[in-house]
Amino acid sequence: MYLDISLKKILLLCALGVILYAAVNATFFLKDARYGSTPPFASAALAVEEISLRSLYGFLGVVWDIERRVQSVFGPGTGEVERTARAVPVLTYHRIVNSKNDLNNVTANNFHDQMLTLKEAGWQTITLAEYRAYMRGDITLPEKSFLITFDDGAKESFYPVDPILSALGYSAVMYVIAHAAEIPESTYYLSSTEIRRMLETGRWEIGSHSYDGHRPYSTDSAEGEGLFFADKLWRAEDGRLETVEEFRARVHEDLVHARSDLESTYGGVIETFAFPLGNETGIAGSSNFPEGASITEHEAGEIYALGFLQTSNNVFSFNYPSHRAFIAYRIHVDYDWSGARLLRQLEVGLPKDVPYQDSFAENRGWIAAWGMLDVGTHNLALHSDSDASSASIFLDGTYLWDSYTFDASAHWQSGSISLLVDLIDAKTYDTCAFSPGSVRIQHTESGTTTVAAEKRNALITFGPDVHIGARVHGDVIECTWNYTSVIEVYDRSHGGGVGVQVWNPMLGSASAQLSEVLVRPF
Amino acid sequence: MQTNGTPLHRVGAALTRAWNAVVRDTGPWFFFFVVVYIIVTLKAVTVNAVYDHIFFGTYSVLITTYILSRFLLSYMHKPIRYDPRYEPSVAFVVPAKNEEGNIRETLRRFAEVEYPREKIEVIAINDGSTDGTLKEMQRAHGEVAPHVRRFEIINWTENRGKRAGMATGAFRATHDIVIFIDSDSFIEKDAVRHLVKYFADTAVGAVSGHTDVWNRDTNLLTQMQAIRYYIAFKVYKAAESVFGSVTCCPGCCSAYRRAYIIPLLSSWLHQKFLGTECTFGDDRSLTNFVIRKYRAVYSAEARAHTVVPDSFGVYVRQQQRWKKSWVRETFIASTFMWRKHWVAALSFYSYVFLAFASPIVFFRALVWHPLVLGVLPIVYLLGLLLMLLMHGLYYRARVGPRAWFLAIVNFWFNTVLLMWQLPWAIVTIRDSRWGTR
């Protein structure tokens, strides 16, 4: 044998062996410590992503910071007085992806653009604790405060996001599906180790997104398409749908299980809940059990202190302190929104001041609760859908308005046209309804309308440029035609914002165009 | 570098030396071990696959272990000093056919060999050349003959094959050690000393020299082959040599003890395999005959250079020839290799398994999985690249600054492209159409 086993070689080989062994072990140890049960190759990919994004945003963060400091010293002042917030918006995202074709998830480029745009416009994130304290009235917040949330607790909600948050000094809340975080070797959901690491950064909080209520369940003997929190589910072992009590018990159990599971795993108090699939239809997208949504809401309200639904066309986009205590609304950031688009969304949702004048050069926050709305060249047109008899719009950011005169100039040639006042949401408001020859004051409460007063008046006729108005103050609601009061009642019960409606018995033909709107303090 | 310069100069020079030592010399070694670390970690991650699929899991673990063991063994290979008291007589045997471009230089080098004149003889065989090879031989004769004891030119008007040339040369030689040199190989001055020193051990029957690529810088293909040759000798042959069971002493530069091979030459010359005469793989076949009873070792200090194909077509044909001879000779060697040292035997049979399993694994990763499972063979190709990167970094670390990375990419590319050659070699084993060149 031609073997050369000198001491030097042996020692060198032993040293190399030890180092190699230690290095390999350290690799696995680090992987487990940092990524939990994520499979090794996925962990490697995440490590690469983390290193590259954190270095990039570490660098960018410094650059942006310097830019901001230079701006604040040398740049022109905005001349604005720092105002405090009267309402706070909440944003919701799912994952941040690279594909432009993912209709549910925002792209990394857009997210970067959105966050940077908001930061440069002066928007700053708040924590959940600050949000809740503000809603209770315990603290004040700067006017441009907002809360960012991410749903589902996916890896792609954290890894592409955290470096940007760190660079901008932002924070966010992750709504974790308690059961999903326990799935071993998941390449989609964050493992509990990763969630702990996330919490340790100090930029993240977590909330409950149900225990296992985020996937489809069966509502019959076949495969599932039902909503866990809104439908009666199929009980396979009994061969029937569940009863109301069983529904309640099941929902209650999931909500409690989620909270206790998250609290025991991560410590702290989990008081907030984001309804799974709480998109445009809220939890009311049920197929077989319309009452399910309200039962769920009730149960959640007993277990959690705050429940998030997504905004719809029926509510104001920001959350006002005096509004419903349990439910709050989140703006869903669409996959194709640029930074400018998101900023605009927030700006039109900001509480508006009276006096307010709108010549409709652009849409400054008019929301179509139902029907079609079009802000064109200096006019606003509303039109009912082809199969409906009315259209209803309201102005975002006007919830806090209380004593004002609301005047509108309109092109009115058919049906009836109404001015909405004291609007709390698209189903609760007071109306000055003008029809040819008559005017009415109505109260609408959660969709149920009662007529408070009605008067005939021959002056009220169609015209290309009619001037209709509504005046509210104290407990008085007045309607005006051509700036003259034509009817009034004294049973006003609440304040609120403004809106417009049109109605026509012939389906699909209700329409009117507004050329100007002016709201002045009373 | 001024040794008597100002203190600043000296400090600067010292710093440069230190920097070079760390970055240029240790740098590649550092990356070499980083690649080893990555490979080991990768294997540790996929080791569970052994339970999923015994065959492929074993292959995966075995190939890594085998290759790492080659590096380890070659590191422990013992170089021996040449013994000035042991100076056997040597005979150079150079069969040549149509090599007018190189033969003169090949033969000329014998005149510059650092060895006693009286102990050298040269036998050049012109094997039916149709070009000016004979003329070049005669010119070389004029230059070399004064420096050796005897220079004989054997001229055959008809081509009889390299094997016949080698056998005739060995028969006609009168000295103790026969050194076979290819007609396009150029030996260093001290090659002879380093070749013969191993024969002091009577158990040794054959010694392989270390051959580098002469036309290294011609193109990417030759650069790639330079790495391949270097690694094949410095790592793989050295590992085999630890146990004296080098399986192929290549014809470009190898030495045999004449007394041991004379009895074998006849059977070697008329070797038949599956009914047909063997016309290629002469060197591997002869080595196989020798290692049945004797040891074959590798001498890293006996250096020669050889010309390699610089066009892809010629390269592919050469590789195909080599694969066929490998298949044949490995089959023969496996009938007696089990008698050798257990590490050598285990290495040999592992290598046989790995070589035959490689095309299957390749097919599974690049064809089967993508078609059936829609899985891209990223791990496989990455693993292959890492292995070759390890070889490239070793080369770079041992040889010094030289373009190696693109050559490794070329190596990887060629490995993937030519994986079919071994199965094809088995299928066409009896087809001797692709004979020498």
Chai-1 contact restraints between the chains, C-beta under 6 A:
chainA,res_idxA,chainB,res_idxB,connection_type,confidence,min_distance_angstrom,max_distance_angstrom,comment,restraint_id
A,Y2,B,K78,contact,1.0,0.0,6.0,A-B,restraint_1
A,Y2,B,S241,contact,1.0,0.0,6.0,A-B,restraint_2
A,Y2,B,V242,contact,1.0,0.0,6.0,A-B,restraint_3
A,L3,B,M76,contact,1.0,0.0,6.0,A-B,restraint_4
A,L3,B,K78,contact,1.0,0.0,6.0,A-B,restraint_5
A,L3,B,V242,contact,1.0,0.0,6.0,A-B,restraint_6
A,D4,B,M76,contact,1.0,0.0,6.0,A-B,restraint_7
A,D4,B,K78,contact,1.0,0.0,6.0,A-B,restraint_8
A,A23,B,Y37,contact,1.0,0.0,6.0,A-B,restraint_9
A,V24,B,V40,contact,1.0,0.0,6.0,A-B,restraint_10
A,V24,B,T41,contact,1.0,0.0,6.0,A-B,restraint_11
A,V24,B,A44,contact,1.0,0.0,6.0,A-B,restraint_12
A,T27,B,T41,contact,1.0,0.0,6.0,A-B,restraint_13
A,P40,B,V45,contact,1.0,0.0,6.0,A-B,restraint_14
